[in-house]
Amino acid sequence: METYGKILLIAMPAFLGLVLFEKWFAWRKGVDNVNTQDMISSLLSGVTNVTKDVLGISIAIYGYGWLLENLSIYNIKATWLTYVVAFLVLDFSGYAVHRIQHRYNFFWNGHLVHHSSEEFNLACALRQSISGLVKIFAIFLLPAALLGVPEKVIAVVAPLHLFAQFWYHTVHIKKMGFLEKIIVTPSHHRVHHAINLEYLDKNYSQIFIFWDKLFGTFQEELPDKPPVYGITRPVQTWNPIKINFQHVALLIKDAWHTQNWKDKIRIWLMPTGWRPADVSEKYPIYKINDVYDFKKYTTYLLPFMRSWLWVQLIALLLFISYLFGSIAHIGAPGIFLYGVFIFLFVYAFSELMDNHKMAWIWEFVKFIYAAIIIISTKDWFRLNDISPYLKYFILFYLLISLTMTGYFCMGFKRIAMQEANNI
């Protein structure tokens, strides 16, 4: 946990800098596809995901260490060739997992957040799942385990493999010549994120595109079919926590409502998007039928609200940086209590972006939670070791945050009343 947290302290500013550079670049070109709320929602999704990972809130079934210990035939030393083999095996594993996530209802829940943005930019690469608490896919690393690839090699290669998937989430890099035949390029991944009928469920590869070509899931980006991004049942919220559990909530409700007992069981492993016939008829849900004619999700930005969203984002990144840099110093159970605060922060923040008139309630819960910690411990997770006055600054900031949220919620109510009077 501590090592991963230190790595993220370096990676986060780099990712944020690239996201902001892309926004500036798009603005300069006059094709700004980095909507403020959408970008912040993506960053919030990244924050929740890395917080879950750093705190180790997941259960690995048949983890790689277990496979290595029980199934290895050889014991390979950690040479440069070992790292190459591990990278290729990990890439194939990524392809297989990715394909399963797209094809089956239950597993789609752990991946749809990545596709939930209706834009395609570097920020949406940070939309990663927090709902995958149980990890079962180490089995796809079986070839590496059989060959005896050391666990430390996988530990090094895995984050490199993940970070290498960031750069191709952009519309600003067009076709890349001969590289299109070897690696996943922005053009390939634009196809993957598109909801055009021609592009659905294509290009699952993560680094090397030859997996798609080998298994028949490759599709080239067509010049006369510009990709349209998102998912066919749009999430219609900026809240990454809600997005993470929307699909599984629908599966649970459908399984409950259907009168067919066979459907109650098979719904989980049916193709993605499948619903029982009786439920689909009685409880219809909105689905995009014409990808070239639908309204993208958007919300109001009241006066001063855009500036306040940036203030909140900076504050959140400061809070998360302190957690990642002080995991060992804070210790357990403090780091988990801190994690609850981060999730409350994200939820309250995104409810505000969604223009919910009752967003102040979540902000109030966040304030009370933090105030109880500060009052009961007379500290903020060992922050007294730096300065005994910083906890009062945090309390003051949280009070300002509550006040500003209340102010904006009053604005949302006024707008709702005006719209009601105009109907």
C-alpha positions as CSV (number, residue, x, y, z in Angstrom):
1,M,0.0,0.0,0.0
2,E,2.7,2.5,1.0
3,T,4.8,1.9,-2.1
4,Y,1.8,2.2,-4.4
5,G,0.8,5.4,-2.6
6,K,4.3,6.9,-3.2
7,I,4.1,6.0,-6.9
8,L,0.8,7.7,-7.2
9,L,2.2,10.9,-5.6
10,I,4.4,11.1,-8.7
11,A,1.9,9.8,-11.3
12,M,-1.1,12.0,-10.2
13,P,0.5,15.4,-11.0
14,A,1.8,14.0,-14.3
15,F,-1.7,12.8,-15.3
16,L,-3.3,16.0,-14.2
17,G,-0.8,18.1,-16.1
18,L,-1.4,16.1,-19.3
19,V,-5.2,16.4,-18.9
20,L,-4.9,20.2,-18.5
21,F,-2.5,20.4,-21.4
22,E,-5.0,18.6,-23.6
23,K,-7.7,21.0,-22.6
24,W,-5.5,24.0,-23.4
25,F,-4.5,22.4,-26.7
26,A,-8.1,21.7,-27.7
27,W,-9.1,25.2,-26.7
28,R,-6.3,26.7,-28.9
29,K,-7.5,24.6,-31.8
30,G,-11.1,25.7,-31.3
31,V,-12.4,22.1,-30.7
32,D,-12.6,21.9,-26.9
33,N,-14.0,18.5,-26.2
34,V,-13.0,18.6,-22.5
35,N,-16.1,19.7,-20.7
36,T,-15.3,21.0,-17.2
37,Q,-17.9,18.9,-15.3
38,D,-17.1,15.8,-17.4
39,M,-13.3,16.3,-16.8
40,I,-13.8,16.7,-13.1
41,S,-16.1,13.7,-12.9
42,S,-13.4,11.6,-14.6
43,L,-10.8,12.9,-12.1
44,L,-13.2,12.1,-9.2
45,S,-13.5,8.6,-10.6
46,G,-9.8,8.2,-10.7
47,V,-9.5,9.4,-7.1
48,T,-12.1,6.9,-5.8
49,N,-10.4,4.1,-7.7
50,V,-6.9,4.7,-6.5
51,T,-8.1,5.3,-2.9
52,K,-9.7,1.9,-3.0
53,D,-6.6,0.3,-4.5
54,V,-4.1,2.0,-2.1
55,L,-6.2,0.9,0.9
56,G,-6.3,-2.6,-0.4
57,I,-10.1,-2.9,-0.4
58,S,-10.4,-5.9,-2.6
59,I,-10.4,-9.7,-2.4
60,A,-8.3,-11.6,-4.8
61,I,-9.6,-15.1,-5.6
62,Y,-6.7,-17.4,-6.7
63,G,-4.2,-14.5,-6.8
64,Y,-1.1,-14.8,-8.9
65,G,1.0,-15.7,-5.8
66,W,-1.2,-18.7,-5.2
67,L,-1.0,-19.8,-8.8
68,L,2.8,-19.5,-8.8
69,E,3.2,-21.4,-5.6
70,N,1.0,-24.3,-6.6
71,L,1.2,-24.6,-10.4
72,S,4.7,-23.5,-11.6
73,I,6.6,-26.0,-13.6
74,Y,9.8,-24.0,-14.0
75,N,11.4,-21.3,-12.0
76,I,12.5,-18.5,-14.3
77,K,15.0,-15.8,-13.1
78,A,14.1,-12.2,-13.4
79,T,16.0,-11.3,-16.6
80,W,15.0,-8.7,-19.2
81,L,13.4,-11.6,-21.2
82,T,11.3,-12.5,-18.2
83,Y,9.9,-8.9,-18.2
84,V,9.1,-9.1,-21.9
85,V,7.3,-12.4,-21.5
86,A,5.4,-11.1,-18.4
87,F,4.3,-8.0,-20.4
88,L,3.0,-10.1,-23.2
89,V,1.2,-12.5,-20.9
90,L,-0.3,-9.6,-19.0
91,D,-1.4,-8.0,-22.2
92,F,-3.2,-11.2,-23.3
93,S,-4.8,-11.4,-19.9
94,G,-6.0,-7.8,-20.3
95,Y,-7.5,-8.6,-23.7
96,A,-9.4,-11.6,-22.3
97,V,-10.7,-9.8,-19.2
98,H,-11.7,-6.8,-21.3
99,R,-13.7,-8.9,-23.7
100,I,-15.5,-10.7,-20.8
101,Q,-16.4,-7.4,-19.2
102,H,-18.0,-6.2,-22.4
103,R,-19.9,-9.4,-23.2
104,Y,-21.6,-10.4,-19.9
105,N,-24.1,-8.4,-17.8
106,F,-22.5,-8.9,-14.4
107,F,-18.9,-8.1,-15.5
108,W,-20.0,-5.1,-17.4
109,N,-20.8,-3.4,-14.1
110,G,-17.1,-3.3,-13.3
111,H,-16.2,-1.6,-16.6
112,L,-19.0,0.6,-17.7
113,V,-17.7,3.6,-15.7
114,H,-14.7,3.7,-18.1
115,H,-17.1,4.2,-21.0
116,S,-19.5,6.5,-19.2
117,S,-18.1,9.8,-20.5
118,E,-19.8,11.1,-23.6
119,E,-16.5,12.7,-24.6
120,F,-13.2,11.0,-25.5
121,N,-10.1,12.6,-23.9
122,L,-7.2,11.9,-21.6
123,A,-9.4,12.5,-18.6
124,C,-11.8,9.7,-19.4
125,A,-8.9,7.3,-19.2
126,L,-9.0,7.9,-15.4
127,R,-12.5,6.6,-15.1
128,Q,-11.8,3.3,-13.4
129,S,-14.1,1.0,-11.4
130,I,-14.5,0.9,-7.6
131,S,-17.2,-1.8,-7.8
132,G,-14.8,-4.6,-8.6
133,L,-14.1,-5.6,-5.0
134,V,-13.7,-9.2,-5.9
135,K,-10.9,-9.9,-8.4
136,I,-11.2,-13.3,-10.1
137,F,-9.1,-12.8,-13.2
138,A,-5.6,-13.8,-12.1
139,I,-6.4,-17.1,-13.7
140,F,-5.6,-15.5,-17.0
141,L,-2.0,-15.2,-15.8
142,L,-1.8,-19.0,-15.7
143,P,0.8,-19.2,-18.5
144,A,3.1,-16.9,-16.6
145,A,2.5,-18.9,-13.4
146,L,3.2,-22.2,-15.2
147,L,6.5,-20.8,-16.5
148,G,7.4,-19.6,-13.0
149,V,7.6,-15.9,-13.7
150,P,8.4,-14.3,-10.3
151,E,5.7,-12.4,-8.6
152,K,7.9,-9.3,-8.3
153,V,8.1,-9.2,-12.1
154,I,4.3,-9.0,-12.3
155,A,4.3,-6.4,-9.6
156,V,6.6,-4.2,-11.7
157,V,5.1,-4.9,-15.1
158,A,1.4,-4.5,-14.0
159,P,1.5,-0.7,-13.2
160,L,3.6,0.0,-16.3
161,H,1.1,-1.9,-18.4
162,L,-1.7,0.1,-16.9
163,F,-0.1,3.5,-17.2
164,A,0.8,2.8,-20.9
165,Q,-2.9,2.7,-21.7
166,F,-3.4,6.4,-20.8
167,W,-2.0,8.2,-23.8
168,Y,-4.3,6.9,-26.5
169,H,-7.5,8.3,-25.0
170,T,-7.4,11.4,-27.3
171,V,-9.0,12.7,-30.6
172,H,-6.0,14.9,-31.4
173,I,-3.7,12.1,-32.7
174,K,-4.9,10.7,-36.0
175,K,-3.7,7.6,-37.8
176,M,-0.1,6.6,-37.0
177,G,1.1,4.8,-40.1
178,F,2.8,1.4,-39.6
179,L,2.2,1.5,-35.8
180,E,-1.5,0.9,-36.5
181,K,-0.5,-2.7,-37.3
182,I,1.4,-3.3,-34.1
183,I,0.1,-1.3,-31.1
184,V,-3.2,0.1,-29.9
185,T,-3.4,3.6,-31.2
186,P,-5.8,6.5,-30.5
187,S,-7.7,5.6,-33.7
188,H,-8.1,2.0,-32.5
189,H,-9.3,3.0,-29.1
190,R,-11.7,5.7,-30.4
191,V,-13.5,2.8,-32.1
192,H,-13.6,0.9,-28.9
193,H,-15.2,3.7,-27.0
194,A,-17.8,4.4,-29.7
195,I,-21.4,3.4,-29.6
196,N,-21.9,3.4,-33.4
197,L,-23.3,0.0,-34.4
198,E,-20.3,-0.6,-36.6
199,Y,-17.9,-0.1,-33.7
200,L,-19.7,-1.8,-30.8
201,D,-17.7,-4.5,-28.9
202,K,-14.5,-4.1,-31.0
203,N,-10.8,-3.5,-30.3
204,Y,-10.4,-4.9,-26.8
205,S,-6.6,-5.0,-27.0
206,Q,-4.7,-2.8,-24.4
207,I,-1.2,-2.5,-25.8
208,F,-0.7,-4.8,-28.8
209,I,-3.5,-4.7,-31.4
210,F,-2.7,-8.2,-32.8
211,W,-4.9,-9.9,-30.2
212,D,-8.0,-8.4,-31.8
213,K,-6.8,-9.3,-35.2
214,L,-6.1,-12.9,-34.1
215,F,-9.5,-13.4,-32.4
216,G,-11.7,-11.5,-34.9
217,T,-12.6,-8.5,-32.9
218,F,-10.7,-5.8,-34.8
219,Q,-12.4,-2.9,-36.5
220,E,-10.7,0.0,-38.2
221,E,-11.9,3.6,-37.7
222,L,-13.9,4.5,-40.8
223,P,-13.5,7.9,-42.4
224,D,-17.3,8.2,-43.1
225,K,-18.4,7.0,-39.6
226,P,-17.1,9.5,-36.9
227,P,-17.2,7.8,-33.5
228,V,-19.9,8.8,-31.1
229,Y,-18.9,8.2,-27.5
230,G,-20.5,7.0,-24.3
231,I,-22.8,4.0,-23.6
232,T,-26.2,3.3,-25.1
233,R,-27.9,3.5,-21.8
234,P,-26.4,6.9,-20.7
235,V,-25.6,7.3,-17.0
236,Q,-26.9,10.9,-16.8
237,T,-24.9,11.9,-13.7
238,W,-21.4,13.2,-12.9
239,N,-21.3,11.1,-9.7
240,P,-18.7,8.3,-10.1
241,I,-20.0,6.4,-7.1
242,K,-23.5,6.2,-8.6
243,I,-22.1,5.3,-12.0
244,N,-20.2,2.4,-10.5
245,F,-23.3,0.7,-9.1
246,Q,-26.0,1.8,-11.6
247,H,-25.9,-1.3,-13.7
248,V,-25.7,-3.9,-10.9
249,A,-28.6,-2.1,-9.2
250,L,-30.6,-2.5,-12.4
251,L,-29.7,-6.2,-12.6
252,I,-30.9,-6.7,-9.0
253,K,-34.2,-4.9,-9.7
254,D,-34.8,-6.8,-12.9
255,A,-34.0,-10.1,-11.2
256,W,-36.5,-9.2,-8.4
257,H,-39.2,-8.0,-10.7
258,T,-39.2,-10.8,-13.3
259,Q,-41.8,-13.5,-12.8
260,N,-39.6,-16.1,-14.6
261,W,-37.4,-18.0,-12.2
262,K,-35.0,-19.0,-15.0
263,D,-34.5,-15.3,-15.9
264,K,-33.8,-14.4,-12.2
265,I,-30.8,-16.7,-12.4
266,R,-29.5,-16.3,-16.0
267,I,-29.7,-12.5,-16.2
268,W,-26.3,-12.2,-14.6
269,L,-24.4,-14.1,-17.3
270,M,-26.6,-13.1,-20.3
271,P,-25.1,-10.7,-23.0
272,T,-24.6,-7.2,-21.8
273,G,-27.8,-5.2,-21.9
274,W,-30.1,-8.2,-21.9
275,R,-33.3,-7.8,-19.8
276,P,-36.1,-10.3,-19.1
277,A,-39.0,-9.7,-21.6
278,D,-41.7,-9.1,-18.9
279,V,-39.5,-6.6,-17.0
280,S,-38.4,-4.8,-20.2
281,E,-42.0,-4.2,-21.1
282,K,-43.2,-3.2,-17.7
283,Y,-40.2,-1.1,-16.6
284,P,-38.7,0.5,-19.8
285,I,-35.5,2.4,-19.5
286,Y,-34.0,5.1,-21.9
287,K,-31.7,3.8,-24.5
288,I,-30.0,5.8,-27.3
289,N,-31.4,4.5,-30.7
290,D,-29.9,7.1,-33.0
291,V,-26.3,7.8,-32.0
292,Y,-26.2,10.9,-34.3
293,D,-29.3,12.5,-32.6
294,F,-29.3,12.5,-28.8
295,K,-28.7,15.2,-26.2
296,K,-25.5,14.8,-24.1
297,Y,-25.8,15.1,-20.4
298,T,-25.1,18.6,-19.1
299,T,-25.9,20.7,-16.0
300,Y,-25.9,24.3,-15.0
301,L,-22.8,26.3,-14.0
302,L,-24.1,29.1,-11.8
303,P,-22.1,32.3,-11.4
304,F,-18.8,31.6,-9.6
305,M,-19.6,27.9,-9.6
306,R,-16.9,27.0,-12.2
307,S,-14.2,28.6,-10.0
308,W,-15.6,26.9,-6.9
309,L,-15.4,23.5,-8.6
310,W,-11.7,24.1,-9.3
311,V,-11.1,25.1,-5.7
312,Q,-12.8,21.9,-4.5
313,L,-10.8,19.8,-6.9
314,I,-7.5,21.3,-5.7
315,A,-8.6,20.7,-2.1
316,L,-9.5,17.1,-2.8
317,L,-6.1,16.5,-4.5
318,L,-4.4,18.0,-1.4
319,F,-6.3,15.7,0.9
320,I,-5.6,12.6,-1.2
321,S,-1.9,13.5,-1.5
322,Y,-1.6,13.7,2.3
323,L,-3.2,10.3,2.6
324,F,-1.0,8.6,0.0
325,G,2.2,10.2,1.4
326,S,1.4,9.4,5.0
327,I,-0.1,5.9,4.9
328,A,2.5,4.3,7.3
329,H,2.5,7.4,9.5
330,I,-1.3,7.4,9.9
331,G,-1.6,3.6,10.2
332,A,-4.8,1.5,10.6
333,P,-7.6,2.1,11.2
334,G,-6.9,5.7,10.5
335,I,-6.3,5.3,6.8
336,F,-9.7,3.6,6.4
337,L,-11.5,6.4,8.3
338,Y,-9.7,8.8,6.0
339,G,-10.9,6.8,3.0
340,V,-14.5,7.2,4.1
341,F,-13.9,11.0,4.2
342,I,-12.5,10.9,0.6
343,F,-15.6,9.1,-0.6
344,L,-17.9,11.5,1.2
345,F,-16.0,14.4,-0.4
346,V,-16.4,12.9,-3.9
347,Y,-20.1,12.1,-3.4
348,A,-20.9,15.6,-2.1
349,F,-18.8,17.2,-4.8
350,S,-20.4,15.4,-7.6
351,E,-24.0,15.9,-6.3
352,L,-23.3,19.6,-6.5
353,M,-22.1,19.2,-10.1
354,D,-25.4,17.3,-10.8
355,N,-27.3,20.4,-9.6
356,H,-29.1,18.4,-6.9
357,K,-31.0,20.8,-4.7
358,M,-30.3,18.6,-1.7
359,A,-26.5,18.3,-2.3
360,W,-26.0,20.4,0.9
361,I,-27.1,17.4,2.9
362,W,-24.1,15.3,1.7
363,E,-21.8,18.3,2.3
364,F,-23.2,18.6,5.8
365,V,-22.6,14.9,6.5
366,K,-19.0,15.4,5.2
367,F,-18.6,18.4,7.6
368,I,-20.0,16.6,10.6
369,Y,-17.8,13.5,9.9
370,A,-14.6,15.5,9.7
371,A,-15.6,17.7,12.7
372,I,-16.2,14.6,14.9
373,I,-12.7,13.3,13.9
374,I,-11.0,16.6,14.7
375,I,-12.9,17.2,18.0
376,S,-12.5,13.6,19.3
377,T,-8.8,13.2,18.4
378,K,-7.8,16.9,18.7
379,D,-6.0,16.2,15.4
380,W,-6.5,15.4,11.7
381,F,-4.8,12.1,11.1
382,R,-1.4,13.0,12.7
383,L,-1.3,16.4,11.1
384,N,-0.4,17.9,14.4
385,D,3.1,16.4,13.8
386,I,3.5,19.1,11.1
387,S,1.6,21.9,12.8
388,P,-1.1,22.0,15.6
389,Y,-2.9,24.8,13.8
390,L,-3.6,23.0,10.5
391,K,-6.6,21.1,11.8
392,Y,-8.3,24.5,12.5
393,F,-7.6,25.5,8.9
394,I,-9.2,22.3,7.7
395,L,-12.3,22.9,9.9
396,F,-12.5,26.4,8.5
397,Y,-12.3,25.2,4.9
398,L,-15.0,22.6,5.5
399,L,-17.3,25.3,6.9
400,I,-16.7,27.5,3.9
401,S,-17.4,24.4,1.7
402,L,-20.7,23.8,3.4
403,T,-21.7,27.5,3.1
404,M,-20.9,27.6,-0.6
405,T,-22.8,24.4,-1.3
406,G,-25.8,25.8,0.5
407,Y,-25.6,28.9,-1.6
408,F,-25.5,27.0,-4.9
409,C,-28.3,24.7,-3.8
410,M,-30.5,27.8,-3.3
411,G,-29.6,28.8,-6.9
412,F,-30.7,25.4,-8.2
413,K,-34.0,25.8,-6.4
414,R,-34.6,29.2,-8.0
415,I,-33.9,27.9,-11.5
416,A,-36.2,24.9,-10.9
417,M,-39.0,27.3,-9.8
418,Q,-38.4,29.5,-12.9
419,E,-38.6,26.5,-15.2
420,A,-41.8,25.3,-13.5
421,N,-43.4,28.7,-14.0
422,N,-42.4,28.8,-17.7
423,I,-44.1,25.4,-18.4
